[in-house]
Amino acid sequence: MQLAQEEDDPSLSEDIARGVGRLQREVDRLEEESLLSGEFDSHDAIVSIHPGAGGLESQDWAEMLLRMYLRWAETRGFKVDLNDLQPGEGGGIKSATFTVHGRFAYGLFLSEKGVHRLVRISPYDASSRRHTSFASLDVIPMLEAEGEIEIDSKDLRVETYRSSGAGGQHVNVTDSAVRITHIPTGTVVSCQNERSQISNRATAMRILEARLAELARRQREKEIEKLRGEKMDIGFGSQIRSYVLHPYRMAKDHRTDLEIGNVDAVLDGDLDELIDAYLRWKTSR
């Protein structure tokens, strides 16, 4: 910069500004990675979204969340496979499961785990009343090495069916959808995004393996917390964030107290500030 001033060369200043911008982005990336030090943070993520009570309102909110996270994943350069999408009756979705491929996908999505609350004037209410809707997001890491969890084939019930998803560009409607039930735990996994039944079954098995591993981890955590006599501060089912569209417009994270006025940008996938604040809050605890 000093050289640019001495030479009175504005082109050098422009080069420096671009270089500083690149350097800042690299520093931000490295700083973010330093906050993601969990055992599975660098793994791919298996994400599930489910509406809460409230029928069409919550189903619509769940679909809005799905759109938000797919857009955010795209901006981060992650590859996403929509494994299963169950449309709701009349609109929205009953559930969605998708796999996010990319470094630190699990560590980043873990910050979004919990219940998300929407407050708005309902587009489905003829009286234009304000409604509050809830939807939950759960995430587990995709295991990198198969075989970490042993699954007896006798414990599985495998069903095939025609895909019923109305997912447009996100799902291929085929006759080869697969649903696998792990009978001892009652865990059910469905996959319908591949055209081959063999591929759908292989993907479903990988997701089942990851979910059973997560069940085992949670059981160990419960045993440890029982010995400690402590309650976990944040668990699945806790309200972590509110998105308010009426009477004012704001997204607020209840863990970090971060408030963002441009809630429309957040719903369009601009989540980096919220995620970064959570990672810093979590690290400082």
Number of C-alpha atoms within 10 A of each C-alpha: 13 8 10 15 11 8 10 11 12 11 10 15 16 13 13 14 13 12 12 12 12 12 12 12 12 12 12 13 11 11 12 17 16 11 16 18 13 11 9 18 20 19 21 25 29 26 25 20 25 24 28 19 12 13 17 19 23 27 28 22 25 29 24 18 23 24 15 18 21 21 18 19 21 13 12 13 12 19 14 18 17 21 25 27 26 18 19 20 11 10 15 21 27 21 20 22 23 22 25 24 19 17 16 23 24 26 25 22 23 21 17 21 23 20 22 24 20 23 20 18 17 16 12 12 11 7 9 11 11 14 17 17 24 21 27 25 23 18 24 25 27 27 21 12 8 12 10 11 15 10 14 8 9 8 12 16 12 15 13 17 13 12 20 17 20 17 16 8 6 15 20 18 18 17 15 22 28 28 20 20 17 20 12 8 10 10 14 17 23 26 27 31 27 21 15 15 19 13 17 21 24 14 21 23 20 17 26 22 22 22 22 18 19 17 15 13 12 12 12 12 13 15 12 12 13 11 9 9 9 10 10 9 6 12 12 13 14 14 19 22 22 21 24 20 16 14 10 10 16 18 24 20 19 13 14 17 14 14 16 17 14 12 20 16 13 20 19 16 21 19 17 14 11 21 19 17 17 21 19 14 12 13 12 7 5
